[in-house]
């Protein structure tokens, strides 16, 4: 089902899922914070209301005391009415406090004192002094009730604050768990999506590397998003096309080999017959011309064979047959294979390094080492020294080949790996090379994803090979 979507669409879906997860956690945190803020404001407002009610109740009690005692002393009806109004307001405040969880045990004695004070307001004039003293006593007891109510109000406020703190702490822990869970889940989703997305990309990379290494016999099929699957189909088409081109090139080389070598062989045979006098005796000038023809046909045949050999090597360079081999042992085998050549010149050849296992094509790497060693032997002076060194570095293997020969001229350094290029410094024996040995070395090393360079060391030549491949223990 998901393979119908493109890589971009799936990437957007993944981002939206992760954003939705983190957004949900953020919204929950926002709503929780808003709820706690509202509760905090409500608690603060109720605390102010309770404190104000308790304070107002006390103030009303003081007003009631003034009105009640004055009305008893003066026997004033207006003062009694004022007492009743203050008592009514105080009763309403007491009712408000009772709704806010003030214990009824505090409200009942307060109302009882109020009733007793109301009864003391009326009576004969001669009892006014006794009633005034009784009122003072009632108000003193009422003041104690007010103090107890104030304590209850403070305890109620503290209890609500503690409840809010507990809820805040619980919400904080729950919110931390939710945010942590959301982050962990988002990271897990990102890793899952990342692995899932990179798998087809890794297959795509391997397919491109396979094309670069000319592994044209392996079909390319990329499973994943629709656009990457389409790229895989295009790469598979390219693989088939490259296979066709390689086949065409192979046929072309075989055709050239037949079409050029056969008439050239006939031409050389004809020149030999002329020199042998089969068509009649030759004059001195004619014999010289025949010798020139024979020499040039030989040179032409050698050049054609060199061209075919280089093209074959370049073609085979992409046909790698990798095996796990010990590079140090491979170097020692090449040195041993050319033992007669370097002993003939009384050379000292040393191989330095430790065993190092890698996946390479042993035949092609062996050919590259053999060509470099052959050149070093050919250019080294009598009783010279040749050193082959293998070094393991992070991510690559390095092979250095030193000799004590004449080295490479400065003018030749930039072209030393070009096909059929011969440098100006040639060995003392006068035998000139074909100019394709280093070109073949370059092709074989490049086919492995490595590189070969000529370092400016003196005296002699110093070639360095670097092969960036995974080591095998």
VEXLUMSE-112077 format. One line per 2 residues: their letters; for each residue z, x, y of C-alpha. Coordinates in steps of 0.5 Angstrom, whole numbers. Layout:
A	Z:X:Y  ... .
//
This chain:
XX	0:0:0  2:5:5 .
XX	-4:9:3  -8:4:7 .
XX	-5:7:14  -7:13:17 .
XX	-3:19:18  -2:17:26 .
XX	0:10:24  5:12:19 .
XX	8:17:24  9:12:29 .
XX	12:7:23  17:13:22 .
XX	19:14:29  20:6:30 .
XX	25:6:24  29:12:26 .
XX	29:9:33  31:2:31 .
XX	37:5:27  39:9:32 .
XX	38:3:37  42:-1:33 .
XX	48:3:33  47:4:40 .
XX	47:-3:42  53:-4:37 .
XX	57:1:41  55:-2:47 .
XX	57:-9:45  64:-6:42 .
XX	65:-3:49  63:-9:53 .
XX	68:-13:49  74:-8:50 .
XX	73:-8:57  73:-15:58 .
XX	79:-16:54  82:-10:58 .
XX	81:-14:64  84:-20:61 .
XX	90:-17:59  91:-14:66 .
XX	89:-21:69  95:-24:65 .
XX	100:-18:66  99:-19:73 .
XX	100:-27:72  106:-26:68 .
XX	109:-21:73  107:-26:79 .
XX	110:-32:75  117:-28:74 .
XX	117:-26:81  116:-33:84 .
XX	121:-36:79  126:-31:82 .
XX	124:-33:89  124:-40:88 .
XX	131:-40:85  133:-36:91 .
XX	130:-42:95  133:-47:91 .
XX	140:-44:91  140:-44:99 .
XX	138:-51:99  143:-53:94 .
XX	149:-50:97  147:-52:104 .
XX	146:-59:102  152:-59:99 .
XX	156:-57:105  152:-61:110 .
XX	151:-67:105  144:-66:108 .
XX	138:-71:104  133:-66:107 .
XX	136:-60:104  136:-64:97 .
XX	129:-66:97  127:-59:99 .
XX	131:-57:93  128:-62:88 .
XX	121:-59:91  123:-52:89 .
XX	126:-54:83  119:-57:81 .
XX	115:-51:83  120:-47:79 .
XX	119:-51:73  112:-51:73 .
XX	112:-43:73  117:-44:67 .
XX	112:-48:64  107:-43:65 .
XX	111:-37:62  112:-41:56 .
XX	105:-42:55  105:-34:55 .
XX	109:-33:49  116:-33:53 .
XX	121:-35:48  124:-43:48 .
XX	131:-40:48  130:-37:55 .
XX	127:-44:58  132:-49:55 .
XX	138:-46:58  134:-45:65 .
XX	133:-53:64  140:-54:62 .
XX	143:-50:69  138:-54:73 .
XX	140:-60:70  147:-58:72 .
XX	146:-56:79  142:-63:80 .
XX	148:-66:78  153:-62:83 .
XX	148:-64:89  151:-71:89 .
XX	159:-73:90  164:-74:95 .
XX	165:-70:101  172:-68:99 .
XX	169:-65:93  164:-61:96 .
XX	167:-54:96  168:-55:89 .
XX	161:-57:88  159:-51:92 .
XX	163:-46:88  160:-49:81 .
XX	153:-49:84  154:-41:86 .
XX	157:-40:79  151:-44:76 .
XX	146:-40:80  149:-33:78 .
XX	148:-35:70  141:-37:72 .
XX	140:-30:75  142:-27:68 .
XX	137:-32:65  131:-29:70 .
XX	133:-22:68  132:-24:61 .
XX	126:-28:62  123:-21:66 .
XX	125:-17:60  121:-22:56 .
XX	115:-22:60  115:-14:60 .
XX	115:-14:53  110:-19:52 .
XX	105:-15:57  107:-8:53 .
XX	106:-12:46  99:-14:49 .
XX	97:-7:51  99:-4:44 .
XX	95:-9:41  89:-7:45 .
XX	90:0:44  91:-1:37 .
XX	84:-5:37  81:0:41 .
XX	83:5:36  80:1:31 .
XX	74:0:34  73:7:36 .
XX	74:9:29  69:4:26 .
XX	64:6:32  65:13:30 .
XX	63:11:23  58:7:25 .
XX	55:12:29  56:18:24 .
XX	53:14:19  47:12:23 .
XX	46:19:25  46:22:18 .
XX	42:16:15  37:18:21 .
XX	37:25:19  36:23:12 .
XX	30:19:13  27:24:18 .
XX	28:29:12  25:24:7 .
XX	19:22:12  18:30:13 .
XX	17:32:6  13:26:4 .
XX	8:27:10  8:35:9 .
XX	6:34:2  -1:32:3 .
XX	-1:37:9  1:42:4 .
XX	-5:40:-1  -10:40:4 .
XX	-7:47:6  -8:49:-1 .
XX	-15:46:-2  -17:50:4 .
XX	-14:56:2  -18:55:-5 .
XX	-24:54:-1  -23:61:3 .
XX	-22:64:-4  -28:61:-7 .
XX	-24:57:-12  -30:52:-13 .
XX	-29:50:-20  -22:46:-18 .
XX	-24:39:-15  -20:37:-9 .
XX	-17:30:-9  -11:29:-3 .
XX	-7:23:-4  -3:20:2 .
XX	-5:17:9  -12:14:9 .
XX	-15:19:14  -12:25:10 .
XX	-15:22:4  -22:22:8 .
XX	-21:29:10  -20:31:2 .
XX	-26:27:0  -30:31:6 .
XX	-27:38:3  -29:36:-4 .
XX	-36:35:-1  -36:42:2 .
XX	-33:45:-4  -39:42:-8 .
XX	-44:44:-3  -41:51:-3 .
XX	-42:51:-10  -49:50:-9 .
XX	-50:55:-4  -47:60:-9 .
XX	-51:58:-14  -57:59:-10 .
XX	-55:65:-7  -54:68:-15 .
XX	-61:65:-16  -64:69:-10 .
XX	-61:75:-12  -64:75:-19 .
XX	-71:73:-16  -70:79:-11 .
XX	-68:84:-17  -74:81:-21 .
XX	-79:81:-16  -78:88:-12 .
XX	-76:92:-18  -82:90:-23 .
XX	-87:92:-18  -83:98:-15 .
XX	-83:101:-22  -90:100:-23 .
XX	-91:104:-17  -87:110:-19 .
XX	-90:110:-26  -97:110:-22 .
XX	-95:116:-18  -92:119:-24 .
XX	-99:119:-27  -102:121:-21 .
XX	-98:127:-21  -99:128:-29 .
XX	-107:129:-27  -108:123:-32 .
XX	-113:120:-26  -116:127:-26 .
XX	-113:134:-23  -110:134:-16 .
XX	-111:138:-10  -105:141:-7 .
XX	-105:136:-1  -106:131:-6 .
XX	-100:133:-10  -96:134:-4 .
XX	-97:127:-2  -96:124:-9 .
XX	-89:128:-9  -88:125:-2 .
XX	-89:118:-5  -85:119:-11 .
XX	-79:121:-7  -79:115:-3 .
XX	-80:110:-8  -74:113:-11 .
XX	-70:112:-5  -73:105:-4 .
XX	-71:104:-11  -64:106:-10 .
XX	-63:102:-3  -65:96:-7 .
XX	-60:97:-12  -55:99:-7 .
XX	-57:92:-4  -56:88:-10 .
XX	-50:92:-12  -47:90:-5 .
XX	-49:83:-5  -46:82:-12 .
XX	-40:85:-10  -39:81:-4 .
XX	-41:75:-8  -36:77:-14 .
XX	-30:78:-9  -29:71:-8 .
XX	-29:70:-15  -22:72:-16 .
XX	-18:72:-23  -11:73:-21 .
XX	-6:76:-26  1:78:-25 .
XX	0:86:-25  4:92:-23 .
XX	1:95:-17  4:102:-19 .
XX	2:102:-26  -5:100:-23 .
XX	-5:106:-18  -3:110:-24 .
XX	-9:108:-28  -14:109:-23 .
XX	-11:116:-22  -12:117:-29 .
XX	-19:115:-30  -21:120:-25 .
XX	-17:126:-28  -23:130:-30 .
XX	-26:129:-22  -20:131:-19 .
XX	-18:137:-24  -25:140:-23 .
XX	-23:141:-16  -16:143:-18 .
XX	-13:138:-13  -6:135:-14 .
XX	-6:128:-14  1:124:-13 .
XX	3:117:-14  10:115:-10 .
XX	13:108:-11  17:103:-15 .
XX	14:98:-20  12:92:-16 .
XX	9:86:-19  4:81:-15 .
XX	-1:76:-17  -8:79:-16 .
XX	-15:80:-19  -13:87:-23 .
XX	-21:89:-23  -22:88:-16 .
XX	-16:91:-13  -17:97:-19 .
XX	-24:98:-16  -22:98:-9 .
XX	-17:103:-11  -22:107:-15 .
XX	-27:107:-9  -22:110:-4 .
XX	-19:115:-9  -26:117:-11 .
XX	-28:118:-3  -21:122:-3 .
XX	-23:127:-8  -30:128:-6 .
XX	-28:130:1  -22:134:-1 .
XX	-22:141:0  -21:146:-6 .
XX	-14:145:-9  -12:140:-4 .
XX	-7:134:-4  -8:127:-5 .
XX	-2:122:-4  -2:115:-6 .
XX	4:111:-4  6:104:-5 .
XX	12:101:-1  15:94:-1 .
XX	16:90:6  18:83:7 .
XX	12:79:5  7:84:4 .
XX	5:90:-1  3:96:3 .
XX	-1:102:0  -3:108:3 .
XX	-8:113:1  -8:120:4 .
XX	-12:126:3  -13:133:7 .
XX	-21:133:7  -25:133:14 .
XX	-23:126:16  -27:121:19 .
XX	-31:123:26  -28:119:32 .
XX	-35:116:33  -35:113:26 .
XX	-28:110:26  -31:103:28 .
XX	-37:102:23  -33:106:17 .
XX	-33:99:13  -40:97:15 .
XX	-45:96:9  -50:102:8 .
XX	-47:106:14  -46:114:13 .
XX	-41:118:17  -43:124:20 .
XX	-38:128:16  -41:129:9 .
XX	-38:133:4  -40:141:3 .
XX	-44:139:-4  -49:136:1 .
XX	-49:129:-4  -49:123:1 .
XX	-46:117:-1  -50:110:-1 .
XX	-45:107:5  -43:101:1 .
XX	-36:104:-3  -32:102:3 .
XX	-36:96:5  -34:93:-2 .
XX	-27:95:-1  -26:91:5 .
XX	-29:85:1  -25:86:-4 .
XX	-18:86:0  -21:81:5 .
XX	-22:76:-1  -14:77:-3 .
XX	-12:75:4  -10:82:6 .
XX	-13:88:10  -15:95:10 .
XX	-15:100:16  -16:107:18 .
XX	-11:110:21  -11:116:26 .
XX	-8:121:22  -10:128:22 .
XX	-12:132:18  -16:128:13 .
XX	-17:121:12  -11:116:12 .
XX	-13:109:9  -8:103:9 .
XX	-8:97:5  -4:91:6 .
XX	-3:85:1  1:79:4 .
XX	2:75:-3  8:73:-6 .
XX	12:78:-10  13:77:-18 .
X	20:79:-20 .
//
